[in-house]
Amino acid sequence: ANAFMKKGDDETAFRLLQEYTAKAGKSFEVLRGMAALAVNTGRIDDAITLFHLALSRSQDITEKGLLHCQLWHLKLRRRDSPKDIMRHAVEFGKTIKGRSFVLNDVYVFAPC
């Protein structure tokens, strides 16, 4: 799958990772990679599902913050409910340990 991603063939890479996970299981790294490929291939709903699964398997606070950031962006793009979108902003905020970030001149959320 990595070779196809390097060639820019995200469709084939995504399909290969789907086949791999069907046989080998879904580790955090594979789920995160599949989610990124899903975004690259326009599969926003799949990307959101995969990022949620990766989030449930993540143990690292920084990684969790980045996943919430990705989910915030994708759900905003998909026009999910404001409550659901803000949940990811709040969860991200818990991971930045008092640092502030600027997005469109508003101190709310960090751009990923």
ROROMI-938860 format. One record per atom (N, C-alpha, C): y, z, x; atom name. Coordinates in steps of 0.2 Angstrom, whole numbers, plus 5000, padded with zeros to 4 digits. Example, Ala and Ser with C-alpha at 12.3 -4.5 7.8 and 13.67 -1.06 7.14 Angstrom:
! ROROMI-938860
v,w,u,atome
4972,5039,5066,N
4978,5039,5062,CA
4984,5039,5066,C
4989,5035,5064,N
4995,5036,5068,CA
5000,5039,5064,C
//
This chain:
! ROROMI-938860
v,w,u,atome
4994,5000,5004,N
5000,5000,5000,CA
5006,5000,5004,C
5006,5004,5010,N
5012,5004,5014,CA
5014,4997,5017,C
5009,4993,5019,N
5010,4987,5022,CA
5014,4982,5016,C
5011,4983,5010,N
5015,4979,5005,CA
5022,4981,5004,C
5023,4988,5004,N
5030,4990,5003,CA
5034,4988,5009,C
5032,4988,5015,N
5036,4985,5020,CA
5037,4978,5020,C
5033,4974,5016,N
5034,4967,5015,CA
5039,4966,5009,C
5040,4971,5006,N
5044,4971,5000,CA
5040,4969,4993,C
5034,4969,4994,N
5030,4968,4988,CA
5028,4975,4984,C
5033,4977,4981,N
5032,4984,4978,CA
5027,4984,4972,C
5027,4978,4968,N
5022,4977,4963,CA
5015,4978,4965,C
5013,4975,4971,N
5006,4976,4973,CA
5005,4983,4976,C
5010,4986,4979,N
5009,4992,4982,CA
5008,4997,4976,C
5012,4997,4971,N
5011,5001,4965,CA
5004,5001,4962,C
5002,4994,4961,N
4995,4993,4959,CA
4990,4996,4963,C
4990,4996,4970,N
4985,4999,4974,CA
4986,5006,4974,C
4991,5009,4974,N
4992,5016,4973,CA
4989,5019,4967,C
4990,5015,4961,N
4987,5017,4955,CA
4979,5017,4956,C
4976,5012,4959,N
4969,5012,4960,CA
4967,5017,4964,C
4971,5019,4970,N
4969,5024,4974,CA
4969,5031,4971,C
4974,5032,4967,N
4974,5039,4963,CA
4969,5040,4958,C
4967,5034,4955,N
4961,5034,4950,CA
4955,5037,4953,C
4954,5035,4960,N
4948,5037,4964,CA
4949,5044,4967,C
4954,5045,4971,N
4955,5050,4975,CA
4959,5056,4973,C
4962,5055,4967,N
4966,5061,4964,CA
4974,5060,4966,C
4978,5064,4963,N
4985,5063,4964,CA
4988,5069,4968,C
4989,5068,4974,N
4992,5073,4978,CA
5000,5072,4977,C
5004,5077,4980,N
5011,5077,4979,CA
5014,5071,4983,C
5011,5069,4989,N
5014,5064,4992,CA
5013,5057,4989,C
5007,5056,4986,N
5005,5050,4983,CA
5010,5049,4976,C
5010,5055,4973,N
5014,5054,4966,CA
5022,5053,4968,C
5024,5056,4973,N
5031,5055,4975,CA
5032,5047,4977,C
5027,5045,4981,N
5028,5038,4983,CA
5027,5033,4977,C
5022,5034,4972,N
5022,5030,4966,CA
5028,5030,4962,C
5031,5036,4962,N
5037,5037,4958,CA
5043,5032,4961,C
5043,5032,4967,N
5048,5028,4970,CA
5047,5021,4969,C
5041,5019,4970,N
5039,5012,4968,CA
5040,5010,4961,C
5039,5015,4957,N
5040,5014,4949,CA
5047,5012,4948,C
5052,5016,4952,N
5059,5015,4951,CA
5060,5008,4954,C
5058,5006,4960,N
5059,5000,4963,CA
5057,4994,4958,C
5052,4995,4954,N
5049,4989,4950,CA
5051,4990,4943,C
5056,4994,4942,N
5059,4995,4935,CA
5055,4999,4930,C
5050,5002,4932,N
5046,5006,4928,CA
5049,5013,4927,C
5055,5014,4924,N
5058,5020,4923,CA
5054,5026,4920,C
5051,5024,4914,N
5047,5029,4911,CA
5041,5032,4915,C
5038,5027,4919,N
5033,5029,4923,CA
5036,5033,4929,C
5041,5031,4932,N
5044,5035,4937,CA
5046,5042,4935,C
5048,5043,4929,N
5050,5050,4927,CA
5044,5054,4926,C
5038,5051,4923,N
5032,5055,4923,CA
5029,5056,4929,C
5029,5052,4934,N
5027,5053,4941,CA
5031,5058,4945,C
5038,5058,4944,N
5042,5063,4947,CA
5040,5070,4944,C
5039,5070,4938,N
5037,5077,4935,CA
5031,5079,4937,C
5026,5075,4938,N
5019,5077,4941,CA
5020,5079,4948,C
5024,5076,4952,N
5025,5078,4959,CA
5029,5084,4959,C
5034,5086,4955,N
5037,5092,4954,CA
5032,5098,4953,C
5027,5097,4949,N
5023,5102,4947,CA
5018,5104,4953,C
5018,5099,4958,N
5013,5100,4964,CA
5017,5102,4970,C
5024,5102,4970,N
5028,5103,4976,CA
5028,5111,4977,C
5028,5113,4983,N
5029,5120,4985,CA
5035,5121,4989,C
5039,5116,4991,N
5045,5116,4995,CA
5051,5116,4991,C
5055,5121,4992,N
5061,5122,4987,CA
5066,5116,4988,C
5067,5113,4994,N
5071,5108,4996,CA
5068,5101,4992,C
5062,5100,4993,N
5059,5095,4989,CA
5059,5095,4982,C
5059,5101,4979,N
5060,5102,4972,CA
5067,5100,4970,C
5071,5102,4974,N
5078,5100,4972,CA
5079,5093,4972,C
5077,5089,4977,N
5077,5082,4977,CA
5074,5079,4972,C
5068,5081,4969,N
5065,5079,4964,CA
5069,5080,4957,C
5072,5086,4957,N
5076,5087,4951,CA
5082,5082,4951,C
5085,5081,4957,N
5090,5076,4958,CA
5088,5069,4955,C
5082,5067,4957,N
5080,5060,4955,CA
5079,5060,4948,C
5076,5065,4945,N
5075,5066,4938,CA
5081,5066,4934,C
5087,5069,4937,N
5093,5069,4933,CA
5096,5062,4933,C
5095,5058,4939,N
5098,5051,4939,CA
5094,5047,4934,C
5088,5047,4934,N
5084,5043,4930,CA
5084,5045,4922,C
5085,5051,4921,N
5086,5053,4914,CA
5093,5051,4911,C
5098,5052,4916,N
5104,5049,4914,CA
5104,5042,4913,C
5101,5038,4917,N
5101,5031,4916,CA
5097,5029,4910,C
5092,5033,4908,N
5088,5031,4902,CA
5091,5034,4896,C
5097,5038,4897,N
5101,5041,4891,CA
5097,5046,4887,C
5093,5050,4891,N
5090,5056,4888,CA
5095,5061,4885,C
5092,5066,4881,N
5097,5071,4878,CA
5101,5074,4884,C
5107,5076,4882,N
5111,5080,4887,CA
5108,5086,4890,C
5104,5090,4885,N
5101,5096,4887,CA
5096,5095,4892,C
5092,5090,4891,N
5086,5088,4896,CA
5089,5086,4903,C
5094,5082,4903,N
5098,5080,4909,CA
5101,5086,4912,C
5104,5090,4909,N
5107,5096,4912,CA
5102,5101,4915,C
5096,5101,4912,N
5091,5106,4914,CA
5089,5104,4922,C
5089,5098,4923,N
5088,5096,4930,CA
5094,5097,4935,C
5100,5097,4932,N
5106,5099,4936,CA
5106,5106,4938,C
5104,5110,4933,N
5103,5118,4934,CA
5098,5119,4939,C
5092,5116,4938,N
5086,5117,4942,CA
5088,5115,4950,C
5092,5110,4950,N
5094,5108,4957,CA
5099,5113,4960,C
5103,5115,4956,N
5108,5120,4958,CA
5105,5126,4961,C
5099,5128,4958,N
5095,5134,4961,CA
5092,5133,4968,C
5092,5127,4970,N
5089,5125,4976,CA
5094,5124,4982,C
5101,5124,4980,N
5106,5122,4986,CA
5109,5129,4989,C
5107,5134,4987,N
5109,5141,4990,CA
5116,5141,4991,C
5120,5140,4986,N
5127,5142,4986,CA
5132,5136,4989,C
5129,5131,4991,N
5132,5125,4994,CA
5135,5121,4988,C
5141,5118,4988,N
5143,5114,4983,CA
5143,5106,4985,C
5143,5102,4980,N
5142,5095,4982,CA
5147,5092,4977,C
5150,5086,4978,N
5154,5082,4974,CA
5151,5076,4971,C
5152,5074,4965,N
5149,5068,4962,CA
5155,5066,4957,C
5158,5060,4959,N
5163,5057,4955,CA
5169,5062,4954,C
5171,5066,4960,N
5176,5070,4960,CA
5175,5077,4955,C
5169,5078,4953,N
5167,5084,4949,CA
5162,5088,4953,C
5163,5094,4954,N
5158,5099,4958,CA
5153,5101,4953,C
5148,5096,4952,N
5143,5098,4947,CA
5136,5097,4951,C
5135,5091,4954,N
5128,5089,4956,CA
5129,5085,4962,C
5123,5085,4966,N
5123,5082,4972,CA
5120,5075,4971,C
5124,5070,4974,N
5121,5063,4974,CA
5115,5063,4978,C
5109,5059,4976,N
5103,5059,4980,CA
5104,5053,4984,C
//
